[in-house]
């Protein structure tokens, strides 16, 4: 059974909405005008030296890091946040000493957050004042009425490419890579001496597997599957990984999104199970072959 990733309600767009809209636009022009007035009043009352983007996002970079890296599409963002109403009521925040990790540039988060991070560099802090059409639109949230402007205080703690994410995962897990293929699949064998037969194209292999995101606390999928090698029945990285093993061997395989679910990811009931640009790790065992 595929398990869903629990979305952070205050940050994440549903996958279905993100897939069909590059820019989330509130159709209520009156609400947009009221938001603009409310944000301008907030800026004046709090003496903020805010800039306005073309979309209507107001932002202040409160801590700069001119040498920090800017995010590219598909990079992993590591950040912390606090969410307020414009009445300065705190609504939500990341947990103390715990960062949030989300992919950048794939419409996987609120449009105002995505745009705000596009204006920042790694190591910078910012205050983002968002009209409702860049935040929650006509959807009411706890403590946030429909069509309300909001404020996010964010810290951009890290920006990582897929290769950096994979390297960090290997370091965190204290893994020793046995083999790296030309396509970037890492194989970490966990059986000492293989005794079973090598695998060849056309054979059907029974595989026990458990797959996870590199930041995932639980497996997104696990079970037993039959794979006929060379038939493209599974994602490329998974097939390439198992083809390097022998019957009876166990291994962890890690591969970039280009060998997995690519730029589209995989969703279930409107929620990303596997986000776009997500490298994946699988624990696998070659049970038998025929």
N, C-alpha and C positions, 0 to 999 in steps of 0.2 A: 504494500500500500504506500502510495506517495504521500509524504508529509509536507504540509505547508510551512513556509517561514512565517512566523508571527510578525505582521507589519507594525511599525511604530505609527500609531494613528495620526500623530501630529506632524509627521514628516513625509509619509509615503503616499504616492498616488497609486490607485489600483492599476494593475498592468493593462487591463482593457482600455481604461481611459487614457493612459500614457501612450498606448499604441496608436490610438486614432487621433490624438491631438498633439501637435508640436507646441502649441501655445494655448493654455487654458484661458479662455476669455469669458468673463461674466457678461451675459447679455443685458443685464440691468444697468442702463446708462445712468439712471438716477443714483443707484448705489455707488457707481464708480465716482461720480461727482462728489457725493457725500464722503466717500473714503479720502479723496484728494484733499478736501477741506479739513477733515479730521487729522490727516497726517501733517499737513502744513501747520495747523494749530499746535500739534504735539511737538513738532520741530522748534517752533518759536518759543513755546512755554518751557522747553528743556534746553534751550540755547545750543541746539545741535548744529554742527557745521555739515549738514547733510547735502549730498548731491542727488539729483534725480536722473534716472536713466530714461531712455525713450519709452520703456514699457510702463513707467509710473512707479518703479521701485525707488525708494529713497534709501540711501546707504551712507554709513560713516565707517571708514577704516580706522578703528580705534587703537590698533597696534600694527605697525608696518614691519615688513621684512623684505626689502627690495631684492635680496638675493634668493628669495624663496621660489620654489618651482610652481608654475601655474598648471592647473589640471588640464589634461587632454581627454577627449572622449574615451570612455572605457576605463579610465583610471579609478582606483579605489580611493575614496575620500575618508579620512579618519577625522572626526570632529566631535565637539561637544556643543550643547545648545541650551538656551533658556527661552521659553515662549511666554509672552505677556500680551494682555489686551492693551489698548491705548489708554486705559484707566490705570495702568501699572499693576494689574492683578496678574500674579504669576499663575500660569495655566499648566505648564509642563516643563520638564528639563531632562537632560541625560543624567544618568546616575553618577554620583560622586566617584571619581577615579575610574569611570568606565566610559569609553568612547563609543561613538556610533560609526558604523562602516556602511557606506552606500556607494554604488557605482555612479560616476559622473557622466553627464551628457546623454543619458538614455531615457530621460523623462521618467525616472524611477522615484523622484521626490517632488515636493511642491515646486511649481515653476519659480516662485520667488526665491526659494533656497538655491535652486539650480543656477539662476542668474546671479544671485549674490556670490556664490562660490566661484563663478566665472570671472568675477571682478577682483578676487583675492589671490594671494600667494600662500604657499605653505608657511605656517608659523604666524599668520596674521589673524587678528580678531576684528569683528565688525558688528555693527548694529544695522539690522535690516528692517525697514518699515514697509510692509506689504499691503497694497489694496486687496480687497477680497478676491478679485479675479486672478491674483497671483498666489492666493492662499487657499481658503476653503470655499470661496464662492457663496452660493446659496445654501450650502450644507451647514447646518448648525452643529456645533461641537460643545462639549462640556465647557461652560463658562464663556464660550464664544458664540454670540448670536449669528444668525445667517447674515451674509453680506457685510461682515465686519473687517476692518483693517486690523492688522496685528503687528507685533514687534518680535523679532528674533535677535538675540545676542548669540553670536556663534564664534567658535575658535576653530580654525582650520589647522589641525594638529599634524596631518600627514597627507601626502599625495603619493600613491604607489602605482607603478605599472604592473601588468600581470606577472612579468618576470620577477619583480621585486616581491610581489605577494607570494609567489611560489617559493622564492628563496627564504622569505621570513617564515613560512609554514614549515619548511624543512628544518630550519634552525630551532623554532619553537618546539617541534616534536622530537628534536635530536635524532633525525633520521640520517642514514648513510645511503646515498644514492648508488645503486649497483650499475645502472646504465642510463644514459640520456640519448634518446634517438634524435635524428636530424630534424624531426618535426617538433621537438621540445617535450616529448613524453619522458617523464622521470620514472624509473622502475626501482623500487626498493624491495629486494627479495628478503623474505623473512623465514625461509627454510634454508638450512645450511648446505646440504648436498642433494641436488635433484637426482632422483632415481627413476622417474617415469619417462615415458616417450616424449620426444619433441613433437610439436604441433605443425601441421602443414595445411596449406590452402585446400579448401574443400571438405575438411573434416568438421564434424559437429562437436563442439566442446561444451560440456556442462560446467557452469561457473557459479560458485557462491560469491555474492558481492554485497557490499554496503557502500553507498556513495554519500559524499558530504561536500558542502561548500567549505572553503578554506577557513571561513569564520564561523561555520555552523557548529552549534552545540550538539546537534543530533543529526542522524542520517536523514537525508531527504528521500532515500529509497533503499531497499535491501531485499534480498531474496535469492532465488536460484533461476538461472536462465540458460537456455541452449542457444549457442551462437555458431552458425556455420561460417567458417573463416572465408573471407573473400566475397561475401554476399552483401556487405554493407548493411547488415541488419541492426547494427548499433553504431553509436558515434565513433569516429575514427580513432580517437585517443584510447577508448576502451578496447577496441579490437586490436590496435597495435600493441597495447600493453599485454593482453592475454597471449598474443601470438609469440611473445618473447619468453614465455614460460613453458614448463613441462607438466605433465600429469602429476598431481600430488603437490605441486608447488603453491606456496602462498606468497603474496606480495602486496605492497601498496603502490598504486600507480597514480601519478599526478600529471595533469596535462592542461595546457592553456585553452582558452575558449575557442580558438580556431580549430581545435581538434575535438571540441565538445558541442555546445549549443550556440556558439558564435554570437552574433550581434542581436539575435532575436530573443535568446533565452528560452525559457519554458514556463508557462503559466498554467494554473488550475483554478477555475472559478474566480478569475479576475485577480489572482494574487500570484506574484512571481514565485515559483518553486525554485527555479534557477534564473537569476537575473542575467541580462545581457552582459557579455564580456567577463563571465565568471569562470576562472580556472577551477578545476574539480579534482578531488581525491577519491579513490576507490580502494577499499581493502578487498582483495579477491583471492579465491582459491580455485585451482583447476581440479575439478572432481573426477572427471572421466572424459574420454574421447571415443568417437565412433566414426 
